Amino acid sequence: MSDIYITFGYSIVGLIILIPTIYHFLKKKRSHKDFYFVVISCSAFLLLAFYLFTISVIDIFNFHQGNFSIAEGNCEIHYFESSARGEGRYDISIGDILLSANIDDFSYLKEETISCKATYLKATSTVIDIEFK
């Protein structure tokens, strides 16, 4: 769950930086040689920041309201070790659904295929709880 709050924070920072940058270039720097490059690239990152902000807000709201999704079935658990790109994590696939679990919250998991019931947040597919049968 902490990953969602981190994503929310980064998206807020992105919005705070990108909106004034685009505004500044549109209002005052139209004659700048890199005008189109700056506006187009900042707009692309702004769309990404809006997307991350939206899914973070949806999952934070659902978490506090207790609106969770449940998936039941045969769970295939795979462990991905930490690397320079990020922390380790577990990917849990239940049928067509692929969920992600934080290694700190679910350190007891191991790579296996087992029957389970997973409670997760729908927008980011983050596992909140997992029960084995």
PLY file of the C-alpha trace (Angstrom):
ply
format ascii 1.0
element vertex 133
property float x
property float y
property float z
element edge 132
property int vertex1
property int vertex2
end_header
0.00 0.00 0.00
2.90 2.37 0.61
3.72 2.18 -3.11
0.41 3.83 -3.91
1.14 6.74 -1.57
4.61 7.13 -3.13
3.09 7.17 -6.62
0.55 9.74 -5.44
3.36 11.94 -4.10
5.43 11.72 -7.27
2.40 12.50 -9.42
1.67 15.62 -7.33
5.28 16.77 -7.73
5.07 16.13 -11.48
1.87 18.13 -11.78
3.33 21.00 -9.76
6.40 21.17 -12.01
4.85 20.48 -15.41
1.78 22.75 -15.34
3.77 25.97 -14.69
6.43 24.90 -17.23
3.87 24.44 -19.98
2.11 27.67 -19.00
5.40 29.59 -19.04
6.36 28.35 -22.50
2.90 28.93 -23.96
2.61 32.48 -22.62
6.17 33.84 -22.83
8.51 31.68 -24.89
6.79 31.09 -28.24
9.90 32.30 -30.08
12.21 29.90 -28.23
13.98 27.48 -30.60
12.83 24.38 -28.65
9.27 25.60 -28.07
7.48 22.67 -29.74
9.78 20.06 -28.23
9.30 21.42 -24.69
5.54 21.78 -24.99
4.98 18.35 -26.57
7.31 16.46 -24.21
5.99 18.23 -21.11
2.42 17.57 -22.25
3.19 13.85 -22.61
4.64 13.73 -19.09
1.70 15.77 -17.82
-0.71 13.14 -19.18
1.33 10.44 -17.43
1.25 12.40 -14.16
-2.55 12.84 -14.46
-2.95 9.10 -15.05
-0.80 8.18 -12.04
-2.61 10.75 -9.90
-6.01 9.39 -10.93
-5.31 5.71 -10.28
-3.61 6.56 -6.97
-6.58 8.61 -5.79
-9.01 5.87 -6.86
-7.11 3.19 -4.93
-6.53 5.36 -1.85
-10.24 6.20 -1.77
-11.23 2.54 -2.24
-8.76 1.41 0.44
-10.19 3.82 3.02
-13.76 2.95 2.05
-13.07 -0.80 2.18
-14.00 -1.35 -1.48
-11.79 -4.28 -2.39
-11.95 -6.75 -5.25
-11.60 -10.47 -4.58
-10.08 -13.11 -6.83
-10.24 -16.82 -6.05
-8.62 -19.75 -7.75
-5.31 -21.32 -8.57
-2.54 -18.83 -7.70
0.82 -18.89 -9.43
3.26 -16.94 -7.29
6.50 -15.65 -8.84
9.24 -13.74 -7.03
11.16 -10.94 -8.76
14.39 -9.96 -7.02
15.30 -6.37 -6.37
17.43 -4.63 -8.95
18.66 -1.16 -9.77
15.19 -0.43 -11.18
13.28 -1.16 -7.97
12.51 -3.33 -5.00
11.69 -7.00 -5.19
8.04 -8.00 -5.56
5.74 -10.94 -5.96
3.56 -11.31 -9.03
0.49 -13.43 -8.40
-1.60 -14.62 -11.31
-5.09 -15.96 -10.73
-6.65 -16.94 -14.03
-6.45 -13.84 -16.25
-5.73 -11.47 -13.36
-2.14 -10.41 -12.61
-1.61 -8.93 -9.15
1.44 -7.38 -7.52
2.43 -7.84 -3.86
5.02 -5.85 -1.92
7.85 -8.04 -0.62
7.88 -6.28 2.76
4.19 -6.94 3.39
4.21 -10.55 2.16
7.65 -11.87 3.10
6.16 -15.28 3.93
5.23 -16.02 0.30
7.30 -18.37 -1.80
7.26 -19.36 -5.45
4.57 -21.98 -5.88
1.22 -22.79 -7.39
-1.50 -23.09 -4.76
-5.22 -22.49 -4.32
-5.85 -19.08 -2.77
-8.18 -16.13 -2.30
-6.66 -12.67 -2.85
-8.09 -9.32 -1.85
-6.74 -6.47 -3.98
-7.24 -2.90 -5.15
-8.57 -2.90 -8.70
-6.93 0.19 -10.27
-3.32 -0.75 -9.45
-3.81 -4.52 -8.89
-2.10 -4.26 -5.51
-2.66 -7.19 -3.14
-4.05 -6.24 0.27
-4.51 -9.74 1.70
-4.05 -13.32 0.56
-5.49 -16.49 2.09
-4.41 -19.99 1.17
-6.89 -22.85 0.99
0 1
1 2
2 3
3 4
4 5
5 6
6 7
7 8
8 9
9 10
10 11
11 12
12 13
13 14
14 15
15 16
16 17
17 18
18 19
19 20
20 21
21 22
22 23
23 24
24 25
25 26
26 27
27 28
28 29
29 30
30 31
31 32
32 33
33 34
34 35
35 36
36 37
37 38
38 39
39 40
40 41
41 42
42 43
43 44
44 45
45 46
46 47
47 48
48 49
49 50
50 51
51 52
52 53
53 54
54 55
55 56
56 57
57 58
58 59
59 60
60 61
61 62
62 63
63 64
64 65
65 66
66 67
67 68
68 69
69 70
70 71
71 72
72 73
73 74
74 75
75 76
76 77
77 78
78 79
79 80
80 81
81 82
82 83
83 84
84 85
85 86
86 87
87 88
88 89
89 90
90 91
91 92
92 93
93 94
94 95
95 96
96 97
97 98
98 99
99 100
100 101
101 102
102 103
103 104
104 105
105 106
106 107
107 108
108 109
109 110
110 111
111 112
112 113
113 114
114 115
115 116
116 117
117 118
118 119
119 120
120 121
121 122
122 123
123 124
124 125
125 126
126 127
127 128
128 129
129 130
130 131
131 132
